[in-house]
């Protein structure tokens, strides 16, 4: 072997060493960024038998042009870099039957399986398993108590999702039937056709009844799903899944106690431009936020729907010009449970965007969230796009100037939603989104000031992320509340408490200073509850604006 093998996805692993005691994993009140993955994040993350966590750099866009891995012996809190010889293929996932490490990879328009012989210190066998060109093979999943191994796959022709499966611990492999999905078509808000790339990047989990559940990336508004009752050899016709997601990668992961995690973007892109012809994407506008949800009943119901990671580059005015050939997203994910209920997620693509994020799943069950802008807009999506597609399928961005000094306290900030025309932007409206724990019945409150000159804005409650300035959010929103003096019955410049209360798929009530003011019908049904507050400005010039001092959410529906 030679250095070329590193470029096509092979490199080595060193001998294991005893893992150090895990440190402060008991105190993770919120997700903590602990490092940067050494390459695109959907592969390369492995947990060794002694508890060591490794992240290899054999994905796309590696950190360095030489084989290496990051190592953590404290549950993902801190990391050390280790370089490797070129002559050995990387490790991946460990077979519970044999203890050998197995992975699949693509090279020279073919697909190969690598299997260790004698553990990480032994030899390697590399076997050609498919003469057809493949791309982005997923890490192996061991089903039937390790009696079968499956690996989600799709080919470069994007003809459909499928799995490779092995019944002899990775020595030989077969390919399953493929799953296809309908193409995107121009309609409604779309003046063009999205990049139609079929069903790709499947994630698969074995359900407790023995069925396999596959969720796929598609060009539709939702991820599609399929099921197998024969261990992955054949699959049901694909149908829309319960999860929103467009041209982004989904990831299922089962915790040691049996609960399921689902990582996905939960986002809707801007409507397609007239230039979009379905052959290649014109621009990615929904890859800046990663969500996670948890299920205790094998995927029947879910909780959380929380933003695990917001793209650090989401406001960048040079978004498309930094290493312009690479995707700048947080949508690719791999996860590993480093301790009971403590999960490390590797997420993202571009070096400036991808992160290692450590979190406690108890965070997904929280009931409340608040924001008073003391940390600025760190937890908000509040950017706009400059006109002109640049780099790789993207726009440069503008961080919307929404924070101003508090009118009563210059040491504090408030949000102002107004309107200043700006022809350099794709959409120059003011807009901001804030995520909170999903709830079927609950309330959201805002402390606001409505100057007499302020123009009306919209308060939208939704179950997914829309671009901050996207007016489609008001059409597809769950509840849409006009905010103005007339609509809320406010007649002065004082601060007022506005609270919206709702029950699942029923009308919402709007309260002003603890008095019920009006009822709002639900516009669209939701499968999982409300998890987003979206403030959207109008298009009438307004340098006064509506002022917001703080916001909160609660899963408690009070009856006052």
C-alpha positions as CSV (number, residue, x, y, z in Angstrom):
1,X,0.0,0.0,0.0
2,X,1.0,3.7,-0.4
3,X,-0.1,7.2,0.4
4,X,-2.7,7.0,-2.3
5,X,-4.8,4.7,-0.1
6,X,-5.2,7.6,2.4
7,X,-6.8,9.7,-0.3
8,X,-9.3,7.0,-1.2
9,X,-10.3,6.5,2.4
10,X,-7.9,4.1,4.1
11,X,-5.5,4.6,7.0
12,X,-4.5,3.1,10.4
13,X,-5.2,2.7,14.0
14,X,-2.9,2.2,16.9
15,X,-2.9,0.0,19.9
16,X,-5.6,0.7,22.6
17,X,-4.5,2.1,25.9
18,X,-6.5,2.1,29.2
19,X,-9.1,4.8,29.3
20,X,-8.9,7.4,32.0
21,X,-11.8,7.9,34.4
22,X,-14.5,10.1,32.8
23,X,-14.4,13.6,34.3
24,X,-17.2,16.1,34.7
25,X,-19.9,14.3,32.6
26,X,-22.4,14.7,35.3
27,X,-22.7,18.5,34.9
28,X,-24.0,19.2,31.4
29,X,-26.9,21.5,31.8
30,X,-26.7,22.6,28.1
31,X,-24.9,21.1,25.1
32,X,-21.2,21.8,25.2
33,X,-18.9,22.2,22.2
34,X,-15.7,20.4,23.0
35,X,-13.8,20.2,19.7
36,X,-13.8,20.2,15.9
37,X,-14.1,16.9,13.9
38,X,-11.0,16.3,11.8
39,X,-13.2,15.8,8.6
40,X,-16.8,15.8,7.5
41,X,-18.7,14.4,10.4
42,X,-20.9,11.5,9.3
43,X,-18.2,8.9,9.6
44,X,-15.0,8.3,11.6
45,X,-16.4,8.5,15.1
46,X,-15.7,5.3,17.1
47,X,-15.9,4.1,20.7
48,X,-13.1,1.6,21.6
49,X,-13.7,-1.3,23.9
50,X,-11.9,0.4,26.8
51,X,-14.1,3.6,26.5
52,X,-11.6,5.7,24.4
53,X,-13.4,7.8,21.8
54,X,-11.7,8.3,18.5
55,X,-12.6,10.4,15.5
56,X,-10.7,9.5,12.4
57,X,-10.2,11.9,9.5
58,X,-11.1,9.6,6.6
59,X,-14.2,11.7,5.6
60,X,-14.3,14.4,3.0
61,X,-12.3,17.6,3.6
62,X,-9.9,16.2,6.1
63,X,-8.1,18.6,8.5
64,X,-4.7,17.5,7.3
65,X,-3.4,15.6,4.2
66,X,-2.2,12.8,6.4
67,X,-4.0,10.1,8.4
68,X,-4.8,10.9,12.0
69,X,-7.4,10.6,14.7
70,X,-8.6,12.7,17.6
71,X,-8.6,10.7,20.9
72,X,-10.6,11.4,24.1
73,X,-10.2,9.5,27.3
74,X,-12.6,11.6,29.4
75,X,-15.8,11.0,27.5
76,X,-15.3,13.6,24.8
77,X,-14.4,16.6,27.0
78,X,-10.9,17.0,25.8
79,X,-9.0,15.7,22.7
80,X,-5.5,14.7,21.7
81,X,-4.3,14.3,18.1
82,X,-2.5,11.1,17.0
83,X,-0.9,10.6,13.7
84,X,-0.9,7.3,11.9
85,X,1.1,5.4,9.3
86,X,-0.3,5.4,5.8
87,X,-0.2,1.6,5.4
88,X,-3.1,0.6,7.7
89,X,-6.8,1.1,7.1
90,X,-8.8,2.9,9.8
91,X,-11.0,1.3,12.4
92,X,-14.7,1.9,12.4
93,X,-17.4,-0.1,14.3
94,X,-16.6,-3.1,16.4
95,X,-18.5,-6.4,15.8
96,X,-20.2,-7.6,19.1
97,X,-19.7,-11.2,17.8
98,X,-16.0,-11.3,16.9
99,X,-14.5,-8.0,18.2
100,X,-13.2,-7.2,14.8
101,X,-13.6,-3.7,13.3
102,X,-15.5,-3.3,10.1
103,X,-16.3,-0.5,7.7
104,X,-17.3,0.0,4.1
105,X,-15.8,2.6,1.8
106,X,-15.8,3.8,-1.8
107,X,-12.7,4.0,-4.0
108,X,-12.0,4.0,-7.8
109,X,-15.7,3.8,-8.5
110,X,-16.1,0.6,-6.6
111,X,-17.2,-0.3,-3.0
112,X,-15.0,-2.2,-0.6
113,X,-15.4,-3.7,2.9
114,X,-12.5,-3.6,5.3
115,X,-12.3,-6.0,8.3
116,X,-9.6,-6.4,10.9
117,X,-8.1,-9.8,11.5
118,X,-7.0,-10.0,15.1
119,X,-8.3,-6.6,16.3
120,X,-6.7,-3.3,15.8
121,X,-3.2,-4.7,16.3
122,X,-3.8,-7.4,13.7
123,X,-4.0,-7.4,9.9
124,X,-6.7,-6.1,7.6
125,X,-8.7,-7.7,4.8
126,X,-10.0,-5.5,2.1
127,X,-12.7,-7.1,-0.1
128,X,-14.4,-5.7,-3.3
129,X,-18.1,-6.0,-2.7
130,X,-19.6,-3.9,-5.5
131,X,-18.3,-3.0,-9.0
132,X,-20.8,-0.1,-9.2
133,X,-19.7,3.3,-8.0
134,X,-20.9,4.3,-4.5
135,X,-20.7,7.3,-2.3
136,X,-20.9,8.0,1.4
137,X,-21.4,4.5,2.9
138,X,-22.8,4.7,6.4
139,X,-21.1,3.1,9.4
140,X,-22.1,-0.5,10.0
141,X,-25.1,-1.3,12.1
142,X,-25.2,-4.7,13.9
143,X,-28.7,-6.3,14.0
144,X,-30.1,-9.7,15.2
145,X,-27.7,-9.6,18.1
146,X,-24.8,-9.2,15.8
147,X,-25.8,-12.0,13.5
148,X,-26.2,-9.6,10.5
149,X,-24.4,-6.4,9.6
150,X,-26.0,-3.7,7.5
151,X,-24.6,-0.5,6.0
152,X,-26.8,2.2,4.5
153,X,-25.7,3.2,1.0
154,X,-26.5,4.9,-2.3
155,X,-24.7,5.0,-5.6
156,X,-23.3,7.9,-7.5
157,X,-26.2,7.7,-9.9
158,X,-28.5,8.3,-7.0
159,X,-30.8,5.5,-8.2
160,X,-32.1,4.9,-4.6
161,X,-31.2,4.0,-1.1
162,X,-30.4,0.5,0.0
163,X,-28.2,-1.5,2.3
164,X,-25.2,-3.9,2.0
165,X,-25.7,-6.8,4.4
166,X,-23.4,-9.5,5.7
167,X,-24.3,-12.7,7.6
168,X,-20.7,-13.9,8.2
169,X,-19.3,-11.0,10.3
170,X,-18.3,-8.9,7.3
171,X,-16.4,-11.5,5.2
172,X,-18.9,-11.4,2.3
173,X,-21.7,-8.9,1.4
174,X,-24.8,-8.6,-0.7
175,X,-26.8,-5.6,-1.8
176,X,-30.5,-5.2,-0.9
177,X,-33.4,-4.0,-3.1
178,X,-33.4,-0.2,-3.6
179,X,-35.9,2.3,-2.3
180,X,-36.9,5.3,-4.5
181,X,-39.0,8.4,-3.8
182,X,-41.1,10.7,-6.0
183,X,-39.3,13.7,-7.7
184,X,-39.9,17.2,-6.6
185,X,-42.2,19.2,-9.0
186,X,-42.7,22.9,-9.5
187,X,-45.8,24.1,-7.7
188,X,-47.1,26.4,-5.1
189,X,-44.4,28.8,-3.9
190,X,-41.8,27.1,-6.1
191,X,-41.0,28.8,-9.4
192,X,-38.4,26.1,-10.2
193,X,-37.6,22.4,-9.4
194,X,-35.4,21.4,-6.6
195,X,-32.3,19.3,-7.2
196,X,-33.8,15.9,-7.7
197,X,-31.3,13.4,-6.3
198,X,-33.7,10.6,-5.4
199,X,-33.4,8.8,-2.0
200,X,-29.9,9.0,-0.6
201,X,-27.9,8.9,2.7
202,X,-30.2,6.5,4.5
203,X,-30.1,5.9,8.3
204,X,-31.3,2.6,9.7
205,X,-32.2,1.3,13.1
206,X,-33.5,-2.1,14.2
207,X,-36.8,-1.7,16.0
208,X,-37.7,-3.8,19.0
209,X,-40.1,-5.9,17.0
210,X,-37.3,-6.9,14.6
211,X,-38.3,-4.6,11.7
212,X,-35.8,-2.2,10.3
213,X,-36.7,1.5,9.9
214,X,-34.9,3.5,7.2
215,X,-35.2,7.3,6.9
216,X,-33.7,9.0,3.8
217,X,-32.6,12.3,2.5
218,X,-34.8,13.5,-0.3
219,X,-35.7,16.5,-2.4
220,X,-39.2,16.7,-0.8
221,X,-40.3,18.8,2.2
222,X,-40.0,15.8,4.5
223,X,-37.6,12.9,4.9
224,X,-39.0,9.7,3.5
225,X,-39.1,6.4,5.3
226,X,-39.3,2.7,4.5
227,X,-39.4,-0.5,6.5
228,X,-38.0,-4.0,6.2
229,X,-39.3,-7.2,7.8
230,X,-36.5,-9.5,6.4
231,X,-33.4,-7.9,7.9
232,X,-33.0,-5.4,5.1
233,X,-33.1,-7.6,2.0
234,X,-36.4,-6.0,0.8
235,X,-38.1,-2.7,1.7
236,X,-41.6,-1.2,1.7
237,X,-42.6,1.6,-0.7
238,X,-41.2,4.8,0.7
239,X,-43.6,7.3,2.3
240,X,-43.2,10.7,4.0
241,X,-41.8,10.4,7.5
242,X,-43.0,12.4,10.5
243,X,-39.9,14.7,10.1
244,X,-39.3,17.8,8.0
245,X,-36.1,17.8,6.1
246,X,-35.0,18.8,2.6
247,X,-31.7,17.7,1.0
248,X,-30.1,17.1,4.4
249,X,-28.9,14.0,6.2
250,X,-30.9,12.3,8.9
251,X,-29.3,10.1,11.6
252,X,-31.0,7.6,14.0
253,X,-29.2,6.4,17.1
254,X,-30.2,4.0,19.8
255,X,-29.1,4.6,23.4
256,X,-28.0,1.8,25.7
257,X,-31.2,2.0,27.6
258,X,-33.3,1.5,24.4
259,X,-34.4,5.0,23.8
260,X,-34.0,6.4,20.2
261,X,-32.4,9.7,19.2
262,X,-33.0,11.4,15.9
263,X,-30.7,14.0,14.5
264,X,-31.9,16.1,11.6
265,X,-32.2,19.7,10.5
266,X,-36.0,20.1,10.9
267,X,-35.8,23.0,8.4
268,X,-37.6,24.2,5.3
269,X,-35.6,26.0,2.6
270,X,-36.6,29.1,0.7
271,X,-38.9,28.6,-2.3
272,X,-37.1,27.4,-5.4
273,X,-35.9,30.1,-7.9
274,X,-37.0,30.1,-11.6
275,X,-33.5,29.0,-12.5
276,X,-33.7,25.8,-10.5
277,X,-34.1,23.0,-13.1
278,X,-33.9,19.9,-10.9
279,X,-30.4,18.9,-12.2
280,X,-28.3,20.6,-9.6
281,X,-29.1,22.7,-6.6
282,X,-29.1,26.5,-7.0
283,X,-28.5,27.3,-3.3
284,X,-28.7,25.6,0.1
285,X,-30.8,27.7,2.5
286,X,-31.7,25.3,5.3
287,X,-28.4,23.7,6.5
288,X,-27.6,26.1,9.4
289,X,-29.3,24.4,12.3
290,X,-29.2,20.8,13.7
291,X,-32.0,19.4,15.9
292,X,-32.3,16.3,18.1
293,X,-35.4,14.6,19.5
294,X,-35.8,11.5,21.7
295,X,-38.4,8.7,21.7
296,X,-39.2,6.3,24.6
297,X,-41.6,4.1,22.5
298,X,-39.5,3.0,19.6
299,X,-40.3,6.0,17.4
300,X,-44.0,6.3,17.9
301,X,-43.8,9.6,19.8
302,X,-41.0,12.1,20.2
303,X,-39.9,14.8,22.6
304,X,-37.3,17.6,22.5
305,X,-37.0,19.0,18.9
306,X,-34.3,21.2,20.2
307,X,-31.5,23.0,18.4
308,X,-28.4,21.1,19.2
309,X,-26.2,23.3,17.1
310,X,-26.5,26.6,15.2
311,X,-23.9,27.2,12.5
312,X,-21.2,29.5,13.7
313,X,-21.0,30.9,10.1
314,X,-24.7,31.6,9.7
315,X,-24.2,35.4,9.7
316,X,-21.0,35.5,7.7
317,X,-20.7,38.2,5.0
318,X,-18.1,36.0,3.3
319,X,-20.0,32.7,3.8
320,X,-19.6,31.6,0.2
321,X,-16.0,32.8,-0.3
322,X,-14.2,30.9,2.4
323,X,-12.9,27.6,0.9
324,X,-15.6,28.1,-1.7
325,X,-15.7,24.5,-3.0
326,X,-16.9,23.0,0.3
327,X,-20.4,22.7,1.9
328,X,-20.8,25.0,4.9
329,X,-23.3,23.2,6.9
330,X,-24.1,21.4,10.2
331,X,-26.4,18.7,8.7
332,X,-24.1,15.6,8.7
333,X,-24.1,13.7,12.0
334,X,-22.7,10.7,13.8
335,X,-23.3,10.0,17.5
336,X,-21.9,7.8,20.2
337,X,-23.0,7.4,23.9
338,X,-20.0,8.1,26.0
339,X,-21.7,7.4,29.3
340,X,-25.3,6.5,30.2
341,X,-27.4,9.3,28.9
342,X,-24.4,11.3,27.8
343,X,-24.0,11.6,24.0
344,X,-21.2,13.0,21.8
345,X,-22.4,14.2,18.4
346,X,-20.0,14.9,15.5
347,X,-21.8,17.4,13.2
348,X,-21.1,19.4,10.1
349,X,-18.9,19.7,7.1
350,X,-16.7,22.8,6.6
351,X,-13.9,23.2,9.2
352,X,-15.4,26.5,10.3
353,X,-18.9,24.9,10.9
354,X,-18.4,21.4,12.1
355,X,-18.3,20.7,15.8
356,X,-18.1,18.0,18.5
357,X,-21.0,18.5,20.8
358,X,-21.5,16.8,24.1
359,X,-24.9,16.8,25.7
360,X,-27.1,15.1,28.4
361,X,-30.3,13.7,27.0
362,X,-32.1,15.1,30.1
363,X,-31.8,18.4,28.4
364,X,-34.3,17.2,25.8
365,X,-37.0,16.9,28.5
366,X,-36.7,20.4,29.8
367,X,-40.1,22.3,30.1
368,X,-39.1,25.9,29.9
369,X,-36.7,28.3,28.1
370,X,-36.1,32.1,28.5
371,X,-34.2,34.8,26.7
372,X,-33.5,38.4,27.8
373,X,-30.8,39.1,25.1
374,X,-28.1,39.4,27.7
375,X,-26.2,37.0,25.4
376,X,-27.1,38.9,22.3
377,X,-28.6,36.8,19.5
378,X,-26.4,33.7,20.2
379,X,-29.5,31.5,20.4
380,X,-31.4,33.1,17.5
381,X,-31.4,32.7,13.8
382,X,-31.6,36.3,12.5
383,X,-29.6,36.6,9.3
384,X,-30.5,37.6,5.7
385,X,-29.0,36.7,2.4
386,X,-27.2,39.0,0.0
387,X,-28.2,38.7,-3.6
388,X,-26.0,36.5,-5.8
389,X,-25.1,32.9,-5.5
390,X,-21.5,32.5,-4.6
391,X,-19.1,29.7,-3.7
392,X,-20.7,26.3,-3.5
393,X,-24.5,26.6,-3.6
394,X,-24.8,29.5,-1.2
395,X,-25.3,33.1,-0.5
396,X,-23.2,35.5,1.6
397,X,-25.1,36.6,4.7
398,X,-25.9,39.7,6.7
399,X,-26.4,39.5,10.5
400,X,-29.7,41.4,10.8
401,X,-29.1,44.5,13.1
402,X,-32.0,43.7,15.4
403,X,-30.5,44.6,18.8
404,X,-30.5,48.1,20.2
405,X,-30.0,49.7,23.6
406,X,-32.9,49.3,26.0
407,X,-34.8,52.6,26.0
408,X,-34.8,52.5,29.9
409,X,-31.4,51.0,30.5
410,X,-28.4,51.6,28.2
411,X,-26.6,48.6,29.7
412,X,-29.2,46.2,28.4
413,X,-30.4,45.3,24.9
414,X,-33.8,44.8,23.3
415,X,-34.8,43.4,20.0
416,X,-36.4,45.7,17.5
417,X,-38.4,44.4,14.5
418,X,-39.0,47.2,12.0
419,X,-38.2,47.7,8.3
420,X,-35.4,49.4,6.4
421,X,-35.4,48.8,2.6
422,X,-32.1,47.3,1.3
423,X,-32.0,46.3,-2.4
424,X,-28.8,44.3,-1.9
425,X,-30.7,41.5,0.0
426,X,-32.7,38.6,-1.3
427,X,-35.4,39.6,1.2
428,X,-34.9,42.8,3.3
429,X,-37.6,42.2,5.9
430,X,-36.6,41.8,9.6
431,X,-37.0,38.4,11.0
432,X,-35.8,36.2,13.9
433,X,-36.4,32.6,15.1
434,X,-36.1,31.2,18.6
435,X,-36.3,27.5,19.4
436,X,-37.8,26.0,22.6
437,X,-38.6,22.5,23.9
438,X,-41.5,21.1,21.7
439,X,-44.9,21.0,23.4
440,X,-48.3,20.0,22.3
441,X,-50.0,22.2,25.0
442,X,-48.1,25.3,26.2
443,X,-47.5,29.0,26.1
444,X,-45.1,31.6,24.8
445,X,-44.7,35.0,26.3
446,X,-43.1,38.3,25.2
447,X,-42.6,41.6,27.1
448,X,-43.1,44.2,24.3
449,X,-43.3,47.9,23.7
450,X,-45.4,49.2,20.9
451,X,-44.5,52.8,20.0
452,X,-47.3,54.7,18.3
453,X,-45.4,54.9,15.0
454,X,-44.4,51.2,15.0
455,X,-45.8,49.2,12.1
456,X,-47.5,45.8,12.5
457,X,-45.4,42.6,12.7
458,X,-46.3,38.9,12.9
459,X,-45.7,36.5,15.7
460,X,-45.7,33.0,14.2
461,X,-45.6,29.7,16.2
462,X,-44.3,26.8,14.2
463,X,-43.0,23.2,14.5
464,X,-39.9,23.7,12.3
465,X,-37.2,26.2,11.3
466,X,-37.9,28.6,8.4
467,X,-35.5,31.2,7.1
468,X,-35.9,34.3,9.3
469,X,-37.2,36.4,6.5
470,X,-39.3,33.7,4.7
471,X,-42.9,34.8,4.4
472,X,-43.9,31.2,3.7
473,X,-43.6,30.7,7.4
474,X,-46.8,32.7,7.9
475,X,-48.6,30.5,5.4
476,X,-47.5,27.2,6.8
477,X,-47.3,28.3,10.4
478,X,-49.4,26.7,13.1
479,X,-50.6,30.0,14.7
480,X,-50.1,33.5,13.3
481,X,-50.8,36.4,15.5
482,X,-50.7,40.0,14.3
483,X,-48.8,42.3,16.6
484,X,-49.9,46.0,16.6
485,X,-51.6,48.4,18.9
486,X,-54.9,47.8,17.1
487,X,-54.7,44.0,17.2
488,X,-53.6,43.8,20.9
489,X,-55.7,46.7,22.2
490,X,-52.6,48.6,23.4
491,X,-52.9,52.4,23.6
492,X,-49.7,53.6,25.3
493,X,-45.9,53.3,25.3
494,X,-45.6,51.2,28.4
495,X,-44.1,47.7,28.4
496,X,-46.8,45.0,28.1
497,X,-46.9,41.2,28.7
498,X,-48.3,39.3,25.7
499,X,-48.8,35.6,26.2
500,X,-50.0,33.1,23.6
501,X,-51.5,29.8,25.0
502,X,-52.5,26.8,22.9
503,X,-53.6,23.2,23.0
504,X,-52.6,20.7,20.4
505,X,-54.4,21.3,17.0
506,X,-56.9,23.6,18.7
507,X,-57.3,27.4,18.8
508,X,-54.8,29.6,20.7
509,X,-55.7,32.4,23.0
510,X,-53.8,35.7,23.2
511,X,-53.5,37.4,26.6
512,X,-52.4,41.0,27.2
513,X,-51.3,41.9,30.7
514,X,-53.1,38.7,32.1
515,X,-56.4,39.5,30.3
516,X,-57.6,37.4,27.5
517,X,-57.8,39.5,24.4
518,X,-58.6,37.2,21.4
519,X,-58.7,33.7,20.0
520,X,-56.5,32.6,17.1
521,X,-57.5,29.5,15.1
522,X,-54.8,27.0,14.2
523,X,-53.8,27.2,10.5
524,X,-52.0,23.9,10.1
525,X,-51.8,20.7,12.1
526,X,-48.7,19.5,13.7
527,X,-47.5,16.0,14.6
528,X,-45.1,16.9,17.3
529,X,-46.2,20.2,18.9
530,X,-44.9,23.8,18.8
531,X,-41.2,24.4,19.1
532,X,-40.5,27.8,17.4
533,X,-41.2,31.4,17.9
534,X,-40.8,33.4,14.7
535,X,-41.0,37.2,14.6
536,X,-41.5,38.5,11.1
537,X,-41.5,42.2,10.1
538,X,-43.5,43.9,7.4
539,X,-42.5,45.8,4.3
540,X,-43.6,49.3,5.3
541,X,-40.5,51.5,6.2
542,X,-40.3,51.7,10.0
543,X,-37.3,53.0,11.9
544,X,-39.2,52.8,15.2
545,X,-40.2,49.2,15.3
546,X,-41.8,46.8,17.8
547,X,-39.5,46.4,20.8
548,X,-39.1,43.0,22.6
549,X,-37.5,43.0,26.0
550,X,-37.6,39.2,26.8
551,X,-39.3,36.0,25.7
552,X,-40.1,32.8,27.4
553,X,-41.7,29.4,26.7
554,X,-43.4,26.8,28.9
555,X,-45.0,23.4,28.4
556,X,-47.4,24.3,31.2
557,X,-50.8,25.6,29.9
558,X,-52.0,27.9,32.6
559,X,-55.8,28.6,32.8
560,X,-55.7,32.1,34.2
